[in-house]
Amino acid sequence: MIPTKMIPTDFVDSILTDYQFQWKKTQLRYLNCKEIAADHKIKSYILANKNFVYNIEYAGTDIQLFIQKHNIKSSLDNYDFYIIIDFEFSKLPLEKIECGIRRLHGHASIGGYIAIQSFFINYNSNKIYAEFPNSYDSSITYWIETVLKIQNYSNESLPLDNPLLRKTKDGELISGSDFMYVHGNIRFWTWK
């Protein structure tokens, strides 16, 4: 069983120690931005679908606070849509990531959003899929379809093959300008 990471009612202390949340705030201040585009998109989806019940077990502090602030319902058992953004989920062994996504997707009535960090995937596991394509970009799509057996999805992942070599038009690294270490670079919207 994957441990639950819900924010307690008195969440002030947990915010101060949540490195992912603090790192996001630091990056936003440094770049003089108000929000990460990927976070804005998921928050807009939540506001457009306030009547849904969300599983925010692995949504990360920022999204959990957003759900609480807007009095949107959340549940670990009976939910319409799940959200996975928390980096700790990406650090789980691959078998637990797969089991967690299958569990969450299986219980959702509508679908979910998955954002996991490619640099952490399978770093602590011996599981290898020899039949996967050589391209990381192709492999992640193959993984969603073949291993997780999710056929109805939209892939919004950042380029994964040699991500540090890819640059934006203004010369900034995609991983830096897109906050890869705050909001995972493997991004899928999954649907039932």
PyMOL commands that place a pseudoatom at each C-alpha (Angstrom):
pseudoatom trace, name=CA, resn=MET, resi=1, chain=A, elem=C, hetatm=0, pos=[0.000, 0.000, 0.000]
pseudoatom trace, name=CA, resn=ILE, resi=2, chain=A, elem=C, hetatm=0, pos=[1.279, 3.468, -0.870]
pseudoatom trace, name=CA, resn=PRO, resi=3, chain=A, elem=C, hetatm=0, pos=[1.264, 5.871, 2.099]
pseudoatom trace, name=CA, resn=THR, resi=4, chain=A, elem=C, hetatm=0, pos=[-1.189, 8.757, 2.052]
pseudoatom trace, name=CA, resn=LYS, resi=5, chain=A, elem=C, hetatm=0, pos=[0.133, 12.329, 2.133]
pseudoatom trace, name=CA, resn=MET, resi=6, chain=A, elem=C, hetatm=0, pos=[-2.824, 14.534, 2.989]
pseudoatom trace, name=CA, resn=ILE, resi=7, chain=A, elem=C, hetatm=0, pos=[-2.346, 17.962, 4.525]
pseudoatom trace, name=CA, resn=PRO, resi=8, chain=A, elem=C, hetatm=0, pos=[-3.586, 18.167, 8.128]
pseudoatom trace, name=CA, resn=THR, resi=9, chain=A, elem=C, hetatm=0, pos=[-6.257, 20.723, 9.036]
pseudoatom trace, name=CA, resn=ASP, resi=10, chain=A, elem=C, hetatm=0, pos=[-3.582, 22.836, 10.709]
pseudoatom trace, name=CA, resn=PHE, resi=11, chain=A, elem=C, hetatm=0, pos=[-1.225, 22.794, 7.750]
pseudoatom trace, name=CA, resn=VAL, resi=12, chain=A, elem=C, hetatm=0, pos=[1.015, 25.798, 8.490]
pseudoatom trace, name=CA, resn=ASP, resi=13, chain=A, elem=C, hetatm=0, pos=[3.905, 23.662, 9.766]
pseudoatom trace, name=CA, resn=SER, resi=14, chain=A, elem=C, hetatm=0, pos=[3.673, 21.243, 6.843]
pseudoatom trace, name=CA, resn=ILE, resi=15, chain=A, elem=C, hetatm=0, pos=[3.892, 24.130, 4.358]
pseudoatom trace, name=CA, resn=LEU, resi=16, chain=A, elem=C, hetatm=0, pos=[7.078, 25.380, 5.943]
pseudoatom trace, name=CA, resn=THR, resi=17, chain=A, elem=C, hetatm=0, pos=[8.731, 21.977, 5.573]
pseudoatom trace, name=CA, resn=ASP, resi=18, chain=A, elem=C, hetatm=0, pos=[7.390, 21.032, 2.138]
pseudoatom trace, name=CA, resn=TYR, resi=19, chain=A, elem=C, hetatm=0, pos=[10.463, 21.471, -0.068]
pseudoatom trace, name=CA, resn=GLN, resi=20, chain=A, elem=C, hetatm=0, pos=[8.554, 21.137, -3.344]
pseudoatom trace, name=CA, resn=PHE, resi=21, chain=A, elem=C, hetatm=0, pos=[6.172, 23.944, -2.396]
pseudoatom trace, name=CA, resn=GLN, resi=22, chain=A, elem=C, hetatm=0, pos=[9.025, 26.139, -1.150]
pseudoatom trace, name=CA, resn=TRP, resi=23, chain=A, elem=C, hetatm=0, pos=[11.108, 25.451, -4.277]
pseudoatom trace, name=CA, resn=LYS, resi=24, chain=A, elem=C, hetatm=0, pos=[8.170, 26.462, -6.467]
pseudoatom trace, name=CA, resn=LYS, resi=25, chain=A, elem=C, hetatm=0, pos=[7.719, 29.730, -4.561]
pseudoatom trace, name=CA, resn=THR, resi=26, chain=A, elem=C, hetatm=0, pos=[11.462, 30.445, -4.892]
pseudoatom trace, name=CA, resn=GLN, resi=27, chain=A, elem=C, hetatm=0, pos=[11.439, 29.828, -8.644]
pseudoatom trace, name=CA, resn=LEU, resi=28, chain=A, elem=C, hetatm=0, pos=[8.346, 31.964, -9.146]
pseudoatom trace, name=CA, resn=ARG, resi=29, chain=A, elem=C, hetatm=0, pos=[9.934, 34.858, -7.235]
pseudoatom trace, name=CA, resn=TYR, resi=30, chain=A, elem=C, hetatm=0, pos=[13.214, 34.502, -9.144]
pseudoatom trace, name=CA, resn=LEU, resi=31, chain=A, elem=C, hetatm=0, pos=[11.519, 34.572, -12.552]
pseudoatom trace, name=CA, resn=ASN, resi=32, chain=A, elem=C, hetatm=0, pos=[8.913, 37.131, -11.445]
pseudoatom trace, name=CA, resn=CYS, resi=33, chain=A, elem=C, hetatm=0, pos=[6.020, 34.827, -12.380]
pseudoatom trace, name=CA, resn=LYS, resi=34, chain=A, elem=C, hetatm=0, pos=[2.658, 34.249, -10.747]
pseudoatom trace, name=CA, resn=GLU, resi=35, chain=A, elem=C, hetatm=0, pos=[2.106, 30.609, -11.721]
pseudoatom trace, name=CA, resn=ILE, resi=36, chain=A, elem=C, hetatm=0, pos=[3.557, 27.648, -13.568]
pseudoatom trace, name=CA, resn=ALA, resi=37, chain=A, elem=C, hetatm=0, pos=[1.654, 27.034, -16.801]
pseudoatom trace, name=CA, resn=ALA, resi=38, chain=A, elem=C, hetatm=0, pos=[1.032, 23.351, -16.007]
pseudoatom trace, name=CA, resn=ASP, resi=39, chain=A, elem=C, hetatm=0, pos=[-0.256, 24.200, -12.495]
pseudoatom trace, name=CA, resn=HIS, resi=40, chain=A, elem=C, hetatm=0, pos=[-2.483, 26.921, -13.942]
pseudoatom trace, name=CA, resn=LYS, resi=41, chain=A, elem=C, hetatm=0, pos=[-3.981, 24.412, -16.359]
pseudoatom trace, name=CA, resn=ILE, resi=42, chain=A, elem=C, hetatm=0, pos=[-4.844, 21.857, -13.641]
pseudoatom trace, name=CA, resn=LYS, resi=43, chain=A, elem=C, hetatm=0, pos=[-6.242, 24.603, -11.365]
pseudoatom trace, name=CA, resn=SER, resi=44, chain=A, elem=C, hetatm=0, pos=[-8.390, 25.916, -14.226]
pseudoatom trace, name=CA, resn=TYR, resi=45, chain=A, elem=C, hetatm=0, pos=[-9.675, 22.395, -14.825]
pseudoatom trace, name=CA, resn=ILE, resi=46, chain=A, elem=C, hetatm=0, pos=[-10.564, 22.043, -11.126]
pseudoatom trace, name=CA, resn=LEU, resi=47, chain=A, elem=C, hetatm=0, pos=[-12.426, 25.379, -11.099]
pseudoatom trace, name=CA, resn=ALA, resi=48, chain=A, elem=C, hetatm=0, pos=[-14.290, 24.476, -14.283]
pseudoatom trace, name=CA, resn=ASN, resi=49, chain=A, elem=C, hetatm=0, pos=[-15.317, 21.178, -12.669]
pseudoatom trace, name=CA, resn=LYS, resi=50, chain=A, elem=C, hetatm=0, pos=[-16.084, 22.201, -9.076]
pseudoatom trace, name=CA, resn=ASN, resi=51, chain=A, elem=C, hetatm=0, pos=[-18.791, 19.574, -8.837]
pseudoatom trace, name=CA, resn=PHE, resi=52, chain=A, elem=C, hetatm=0, pos=[-16.241, 16.733, -9.184]
pseudoatom trace, name=CA, resn=VAL, resi=53, chain=A, elem=C, hetatm=0, pos=[-14.807, 14.930, -6.178]
pseudoatom trace, name=CA, resn=TYR, resi=54, chain=A, elem=C, hetatm=0, pos=[-11.001, 14.822, -6.418]
pseudoatom trace, name=CA, resn=ASN, resi=55, chain=A, elem=C, hetatm=0, pos=[-8.456, 12.370, -5.066]
pseudoatom trace, name=CA, resn=ILE, resi=56, chain=A, elem=C, hetatm=0, pos=[-5.572, 14.638, -3.989]
pseudoatom trace, name=CA, resn=GLU, resi=57, chain=A, elem=C, hetatm=0, pos=[-3.525, 11.984, -2.187]
pseudoatom trace, name=CA, resn=TYR, resi=58, chain=A, elem=C, hetatm=0, pos=[-0.527, 12.782, -4.426]
pseudoatom trace, name=CA, resn=ALA, resi=59, chain=A, elem=C, hetatm=0, pos=[-1.533, 16.238, -5.638]
pseudoatom trace, name=CA, resn=GLY, resi=60, chain=A, elem=C, hetatm=0, pos=[1.226, 18.096, -3.799]
pseudoatom trace, name=CA, resn=THR, resi=61, chain=A, elem=C, hetatm=0, pos=[0.842, 20.854, -1.248]
pseudoatom trace, name=CA, resn=ASP, resi=62, chain=A, elem=C, hetatm=0, pos=[-0.041, 23.635, -3.691]
pseudoatom trace, name=CA, resn=ILE, resi=63, chain=A, elem=C, hetatm=0, pos=[-2.951, 21.765, -5.281]
pseudoatom trace, name=CA, resn=GLN, resi=64, chain=A, elem=C, hetatm=0, pos=[-4.156, 20.429, -1.926]
pseudoatom trace, name=CA, resn=LEU, resi=65, chain=A, elem=C, hetatm=0, pos=[-4.261, 23.977, -0.541]
pseudoatom trace, name=CA, resn=PHE, resi=66, chain=A, elem=C, hetatm=0, pos=[-6.023, 25.182, -3.694]
pseudoatom trace, name=CA, resn=ILE, resi=67, chain=A, elem=C, hetatm=0, pos=[-8.718, 22.492, -3.299]
pseudoatom trace, name=CA, resn=GLN, resi=68, chain=A, elem=C, hetatm=0, pos=[-9.200, 23.413, 0.369]
pseudoatom trace, name=CA, resn=LYS, resi=69, chain=A, elem=C, hetatm=0, pos=[-9.285, 27.163, -0.344]
pseudoatom trace, name=CA, resn=HIS, resi=70, chain=A, elem=C, hetatm=0, pos=[-12.057, 26.737, -2.914]
pseudoatom trace, name=CA, resn=ASN, resi=71, chain=A, elem=C, hetatm=0, pos=[-14.066, 24.300, -0.764]
pseudoatom trace, name=CA, resn=ILE, resi=72, chain=A, elem=C, hetatm=0, pos=[-13.897, 21.602, -3.430]
pseudoatom trace, name=CA, resn=LYS, resi=73, chain=A, elem=C, hetatm=0, pos=[-14.664, 18.056, -2.321]
pseudoatom trace, name=CA, resn=SER, resi=74, chain=A, elem=C, hetatm=0, pos=[-11.893, 15.502, -2.038]
pseudoatom trace, name=CA, resn=SER, resi=75, chain=A, elem=C, hetatm=0, pos=[-11.895, 11.838, -1.088]
pseudoatom trace, name=CA, resn=LEU, resi=76, chain=A, elem=C, hetatm=0, pos=[-9.483, 8.929, -1.086]
pseudoatom trace, name=CA, resn=ASP, resi=77, chain=A, elem=C, hetatm=0, pos=[-12.193, 6.382, -1.875]
pseudoatom trace, name=CA, resn=ASN, resi=78, chain=A, elem=C, hetatm=0, pos=[-15.059, 7.800, -3.939]
pseudoatom trace, name=CA, resn=TYR, resi=79, chain=A, elem=C, hetatm=0, pos=[-13.816, 10.308, -6.494]
pseudoatom trace, name=CA, resn=ASP, resi=80, chain=A, elem=C, hetatm=0, pos=[-14.246, 11.372, -10.083]
pseudoatom trace, name=CA, resn=PHE, resi=81, chain=A, elem=C, hetatm=0, pos=[-10.752, 12.620, -10.861]
pseudoatom trace, name=CA, resn=TYR, resi=82, chain=A, elem=C, hetatm=0, pos=[-7.296, 11.954, -9.391]
pseudoatom trace, name=CA, resn=ILE, resi=83, chain=A, elem=C, hetatm=0, pos=[-4.260, 14.235, -9.465]
pseudoatom trace, name=CA, resn=ILE, resi=84, chain=A, elem=C, hetatm=0, pos=[-0.645, 13.069, -9.211]
pseudoatom trace, name=CA, resn=ILE, resi=85, chain=A, elem=C, hetatm=0, pos=[1.936, 15.862, -9.041]
pseudoatom trace, name=CA, resn=ASP, resi=86, chain=A, elem=C, hetatm=0, pos=[3.838, 15.184, -5.791]
pseudoatom trace, name=CA, resn=PHE, resi=87, chain=A, elem=C, hetatm=0, pos=[7.507, 14.360, -6.411]
pseudoatom trace, name=CA, resn=GLU, resi=88, chain=A, elem=C, hetatm=0, pos=[7.561, 11.718, -3.696]
pseudoatom trace, name=CA, resn=PHE, resi=89, chain=A, elem=C, hetatm=0, pos=[5.316, 9.612, -5.933]
pseudoatom trace, name=CA, resn=SER, resi=90, chain=A, elem=C, hetatm=0, pos=[7.937, 9.793, -8.715]
pseudoatom trace, name=CA, resn=LYS, resi=91, chain=A, elem=C, hetatm=0, pos=[10.575, 8.459, -6.316]
pseudoatom trace, name=CA, resn=LEU, resi=92, chain=A, elem=C, hetatm=0, pos=[8.672, 5.249, -5.549]
pseudoatom trace, name=CA, resn=PRO, resi=93, chain=A, elem=C, hetatm=0, pos=[9.923, 2.003, -7.116]
pseudoatom trace, name=CA, resn=LEU, resi=94, chain=A, elem=C, hetatm=0, pos=[8.482, 1.575, -10.604]
pseudoatom trace, name=CA, resn=GLU, resi=95, chain=A, elem=C, hetatm=0, pos=[6.256, -1.312, -9.503]
pseudoatom trace, name=CA, resn=LYS, resi=96, chain=A, elem=C, hetatm=0, pos=[4.624, 0.936, -6.857]
pseudoatom trace, name=CA, resn=ILE, resi=97, chain=A, elem=C, hetatm=0, pos=[4.186, 3.795, -9.342]
pseudoatom trace, name=CA, resn=GLU, resi=98, chain=A, elem=C, hetatm=0, pos=[2.422, 1.437, -11.732]
pseudoatom trace, name=CA, resn=CYS, resi=99, chain=A, elem=C, hetatm=0, pos=[0.302, -0.066, -8.945]
pseudoatom trace, name=CA, resn=GLY, resi=100, chain=A, elem=C, hetatm=0, pos=[-0.604, 3.408, -7.629]
pseudoatom trace, name=CA, resn=ILE, resi=101, chain=A, elem=C, hetatm=0, pos=[-1.643, 4.738, -11.039]
pseudoatom trace, name=CA, resn=ARG, resi=102, chain=A, elem=C, hetatm=0, pos=[-3.670, 1.600, -11.804]
pseudoatom trace, name=CA, resn=ARG, resi=103, chain=A, elem=C, hetatm=0, pos=[-5.414, 1.859, -8.409]
pseudoatom trace, name=CA, resn=LEU, resi=104, chain=A, elem=C, hetatm=0, pos=[-6.221, 5.565, -8.771]
pseudoatom trace, name=CA, resn=HIS, resi=105, chain=A, elem=C, hetatm=0, pos=[-7.281, 5.277, -12.412]
pseudoatom trace, name=CA, resn=GLY, resi=106, chain=A, elem=C, hetatm=0, pos=[-9.358, 2.179, -11.693]
pseudoatom trace, name=CA, resn=HIS, resi=107, chain=A, elem=C, hetatm=0, pos=[-11.398, 3.937, -8.992]
pseudoatom trace, name=CA, resn=ALA, resi=108, chain=A, elem=C, hetatm=0, pos=[-11.879, 7.251, -10.832]
pseudoatom trace, name=CA, resn=SER, resi=109, chain=A, elem=C, hetatm=0, pos=[-15.188, 7.703, -12.612]
pseudoatom trace, name=CA, resn=ILE, resi=110, chain=A, elem=C, hetatm=0, pos=[-13.809, 10.276, -15.103]
pseudoatom trace, name=CA, resn=GLY, resi=111, chain=A, elem=C, hetatm=0, pos=[-10.009, 10.122, -15.218]
pseudoatom trace, name=CA, resn=GLY, resi=112, chain=A, elem=C, hetatm=0, pos=[-6.961, 11.871, -13.870]
pseudoatom trace, name=CA, resn=TYR, resi=113, chain=A, elem=C, hetatm=0, pos=[-3.853, 13.958, -14.353]
pseudoatom trace, name=CA, resn=ILE, resi=114, chain=A, elem=C, hetatm=0, pos=[-0.377, 12.475, -13.925]
pseudoatom trace, name=CA, resn=ALA, resi=115, chain=A, elem=C, hetatm=0, pos=[2.794, 14.578, -13.721]
pseudoatom trace, name=CA, resn=ILE, resi=116, chain=A, elem=C, hetatm=0, pos=[5.867, 12.596, -12.703]
pseudoatom trace, name=CA, resn=GLN, resi=117, chain=A, elem=C, hetatm=0, pos=[9.567, 13.380, -12.900]
pseudoatom trace, name=CA, resn=SER, resi=118, chain=A, elem=C, hetatm=0, pos=[11.473, 11.410, -15.540]
pseudoatom trace, name=CA, resn=PHE, resi=119, chain=A, elem=C, hetatm=0, pos=[14.803, 11.693, -13.712]
pseudoatom trace, name=CA, resn=PHE, resi=120, chain=A, elem=C, hetatm=0, pos=[13.420, 9.755, -10.731]
pseudoatom trace, name=CA, resn=ILE, resi=121, chain=A, elem=C, hetatm=0, pos=[11.578, 6.996, -12.575]
pseudoatom trace, name=CA, resn=ASN, resi=122, chain=A, elem=C, hetatm=0, pos=[13.072, 3.600, -11.799]
pseudoatom trace, name=CA, resn=TYR, resi=123, chain=A, elem=C, hetatm=0, pos=[16.174, 5.052, -10.133]
pseudoatom trace, name=CA, resn=ASN, resi=124, chain=A, elem=C, hetatm=0, pos=[15.700, 2.709, -7.167]
pseudoatom trace, name=CA, resn=SER, resi=125, chain=A, elem=C, hetatm=0, pos=[14.337, -0.383, -8.920]
pseudoatom trace, name=CA, resn=ASN, resi=126, chain=A, elem=C, hetatm=0, pos=[15.671, -3.225, -11.017]
pseudoatom trace, name=CA, resn=LYS, resi=127, chain=A, elem=C, hetatm=0, pos=[12.621, -3.439, -13.252]
pseudoatom trace, name=CA, resn=ILE, resi=128, chain=A, elem=C, hetatm=0, pos=[13.575, -3.084, -16.902]
pseudoatom trace, name=CA, resn=TYR, resi=129, chain=A, elem=C, hetatm=0, pos=[11.385, -3.366, -19.980]
pseudoatom trace, name=CA, resn=ALA, resi=130, chain=A, elem=C, hetatm=0, pos=[13.713, -4.657, -22.716]
pseudoatom trace, name=CA, resn=GLU, resi=131, chain=A, elem=C, hetatm=0, pos=[11.010, -4.410, -25.392]
pseudoatom trace, name=CA, resn=PHE, resi=132, chain=A, elem=C, hetatm=0, pos=[10.566, -0.632, -24.979]
pseudoatom trace, name=CA, resn=PRO, resi=133, chain=A, elem=C, hetatm=0, pos=[11.659, 1.715, -27.776]
pseudoatom trace, name=CA, resn=ASN, resi=134, chain=A, elem=C, hetatm=0, pos=[15.104, 3.335, -27.418]
pseudoatom trace, name=CA, resn=SER, resi=135, chain=A, elem=C, hetatm=0, pos=[13.609, 6.831, -27.304]
pseudoatom trace, name=CA, resn=TYR, resi=136, chain=A, elem=C, hetatm=0, pos=[12.467, 8.009, -23.867]
pseudoatom trace, name=CA, resn=ASP, resi=137, chain=A, elem=C, hetatm=0, pos=[9.666, 9.996, -25.500]
pseudoatom trace, name=CA, resn=SER, resi=138, chain=A, elem=C, hetatm=0, pos=[8.367, 6.885, -27.299]
pseudoatom trace, name=CA, resn=SER, resi=139, chain=A, elem=C, hetatm=0, pos=[8.919, 4.657, -24.264]
pseudoatom trace, name=CA, resn=ILE, resi=140, chain=A, elem=C, hetatm=0, pos=[6.727, 6.721, -21.942]
pseudoatom trace, name=CA, resn=THR, resi=141, chain=A, elem=C, hetatm=0, pos=[3.805, 6.560, -24.377]
pseudoatom trace, name=CA, resn=TYR, resi=142, chain=A, elem=C, hetatm=0, pos=[4.402, 2.826, -24.820]
pseudoatom trace, name=CA, resn=TRP, resi=143, chain=A, elem=C, hetatm=0, pos=[4.443, 2.481, -20.997]
pseudoatom trace, name=CA, resn=ILE, resi=144, chain=A, elem=C, hetatm=0, pos=[1.089, 4.268, -20.617]
pseudoatom trace, name=CA, resn=GLU, resi=145, chain=A, elem=C, hetatm=0, pos=[-0.556, 2.136, -23.315]
pseudoatom trace, name=CA, resn=THR, resi=146, chain=A, elem=C, hetatm=0, pos=[1.088, -1.248, -22.764]
pseudoatom trace, name=CA, resn=VAL, resi=147, chain=A, elem=C, hetatm=0, pos=[1.944, -1.483, -19.066]
pseudoatom trace, name=CA, resn=LEU, resi=148, chain=A, elem=C, hetatm=0, pos=[-0.724, 0.759, -17.525]
pseudoatom trace, name=CA, resn=LYS, resi=149, chain=A, elem=C, hetatm=0, pos=[-3.236, -0.187, -20.240]
pseudoatom trace, name=CA, resn=ILE, resi=150, chain=A, elem=C, hetatm=0, pos=[-4.637, 3.344, -20.473]
pseudoatom trace, name=CA, resn=GLN, resi=151, chain=A, elem=C, hetatm=0, pos=[-5.782, 3.921, -24.042]
pseudoatom trace, name=CA, resn=ASN, resi=152, chain=A, elem=C, hetatm=0, pos=[-7.698, 7.163, -23.658]
pseudoatom trace, name=CA, resn=TYR, resi=153, chain=A, elem=C, hetatm=0, pos=[-5.200, 9.905, -22.775]
pseudoatom trace, name=CA, resn=SER, resi=154, chain=A, elem=C, hetatm=0, pos=[-3.567, 13.092, -23.968]
pseudoatom trace, name=CA, resn=ASN, resi=155, chain=A, elem=C, hetatm=0, pos=[0.199, 13.394, -23.682]
pseudoatom trace, name=CA, resn=GLU, resi=156, chain=A, elem=C, hetatm=0, pos=[1.446, 16.837, -22.648]
pseudoatom trace, name=CA, resn=SER, resi=157, chain=A, elem=C, hetatm=0, pos=[4.914, 15.712, -21.604]
pseudoatom trace, name=CA, resn=LEU, resi=158, chain=A, elem=C, hetatm=0, pos=[7.915, 17.924, -22.138]
pseudoatom trace, name=CA, resn=PRO, resi=159, chain=A, elem=C, hetatm=0, pos=[10.563, 16.563, -24.515]
pseudoatom trace, name=CA, resn=LEU, resi=160, chain=A, elem=C, hetatm=0, pos=[12.388, 13.899, -22.543]
pseudoatom trace, name=CA, resn=ASP, resi=161, chain=A, elem=C, hetatm=0, pos=[15.204, 12.737, -24.811]
pseudoatom trace, name=CA, resn=ASN, resi=162, chain=A, elem=C, hetatm=0, pos=[18.276, 14.720, -23.727]
pseudoatom trace, name=CA, resn=PRO, resi=163, chain=A, elem=C, hetatm=0, pos=[16.167, 17.335, -21.900]
pseudoatom trace, name=CA, resn=LEU, resi=164, chain=A, elem=C, hetatm=0, pos=[19.146, 19.403, -20.799]
pseudoatom trace, name=CA, resn=LEU, resi=165, chain=A, elem=C, hetatm=0, pos=[20.210, 19.870, -24.429]
pseudoatom trace, name=CA, resn=ARG, resi=166, chain=A, elem=C, hetatm=0, pos=[16.847, 21.253, -25.499]
pseudoatom trace, name=CA, resn=LYS, resi=167, chain=A, elem=C, hetatm=0, pos=[16.491, 25.025, -25.306]
pseudoatom trace, name=CA, resn=THR, resi=168, chain=A, elem=C, hetatm=0, pos=[13.702, 27.524, -25.667]
pseudoatom trace, name=CA, resn=LYS, resi=169, chain=A, elem=C, hetatm=0, pos=[13.880, 30.346, -28.196]
pseudoatom trace, name=CA, resn=ASP, resi=170, chain=A, elem=C, hetatm=0, pos=[15.362, 32.708, -25.628]
pseudoatom trace, name=CA, resn=GLY, resi=171, chain=A, elem=C, hetatm=0, pos=[18.129, 30.257, -24.716]
pseudoatom trace, name=CA, resn=GLU, resi=172, chain=A, elem=C, hetatm=0, pos=[16.721, 29.152, -21.359]
pseudoatom trace, name=CA, resn=LEU, resi=173, chain=A, elem=C, hetatm=0, pos=[16.612, 25.464, -20.542]
pseudoatom trace, name=CA, resn=ILE, resi=174, chain=A, elem=C, hetatm=0, pos=[13.161, 23.954, -20.953]
pseudoatom trace, name=CA, resn=SER, resi=175, chain=A, elem=C, hetatm=0, pos=[13.556, 22.218, -17.603]
pseudoatom trace, name=CA, resn=GLY, resi=176, chain=A, elem=C, hetatm=0, pos=[14.222, 25.528, -15.882]
pseudoatom trace, name=CA, resn=SER, resi=177, chain=A, elem=C, hetatm=0, pos=[11.682, 27.647, -17.699]
pseudoatom trace, name=CA, resn=ASP, resi=178, chain=A, elem=C, hetatm=0, pos=[9.008, 24.985, -17.282]
pseudoatom trace, name=CA, resn=PHE, resi=179, chain=A, elem=C, hetatm=0, pos=[9.797, 24.222, -13.624]
pseudoatom trace, name=CA, resn=MET, resi=180, chain=A, elem=C, hetatm=0, pos=[10.600, 20.577, -14.282]
pseudoatom trace, name=CA, resn=TYR, resi=181, chain=A, elem=C, hetatm=0, pos=[11.650, 20.003, -10.657]
pseudoatom trace, name=CA, resn=VAL, resi=182, chain=A, elem=C, hetatm=0, pos=[8.389, 21.411, -9.303]
pseudoatom trace, name=CA, resn=HIS, resi=183, chain=A, elem=C, hetatm=0, pos=[5.887, 19.975, -11.769]
pseudoatom trace, name=CA, resn=GLY, resi=184, chain=A, elem=C, hetatm=0, pos=[7.016, 16.667, -13.328]
pseudoatom trace, name=CA, resn=ASN, resi=185, chain=A, elem=C, hetatm=0, pos=[7.914, 16.634, -17.008]
pseudoatom trace, name=CA, resn=ILE, resi=186, chain=A, elem=C, hetatm=0, pos=[5.967, 13.459, -17.842]
pseudoatom trace, name=CA, resn=ARG, resi=187, chain=A, elem=C, hetatm=0, pos=[2.415, 14.789, -18.091]
pseudoatom trace, name=CA, resn=PHE, resi=188, chain=A, elem=C, hetatm=0, pos=[-0.702, 12.865, -19.059]
pseudoatom trace, name=CA, resn=TRP, resi=189, chain=A, elem=C, hetatm=0, pos=[-4.419, 13.551, -18.813]
pseudoatom trace, name=CA, resn=THR, resi=190, chain=A, elem=C, hetatm=0, pos=[-6.123, 10.168, -18.605]
pseudoatom trace, name=CA, resn=TRP, resi=191, chain=A, elem=C, hetatm=0, pos=[-9.783, 9.486, -19.325]
pseudoatom trace, name=CA, resn=LYS, resi=192, chain=A, elem=C, hetatm=0, pos=[-12.176, 6.589, -18.836]
for i in range(1, 192): cmd.bond("trace and resi %d" % i, "trace and resi %d" % (i + 1))
show_as sticks, trace
zoom trace
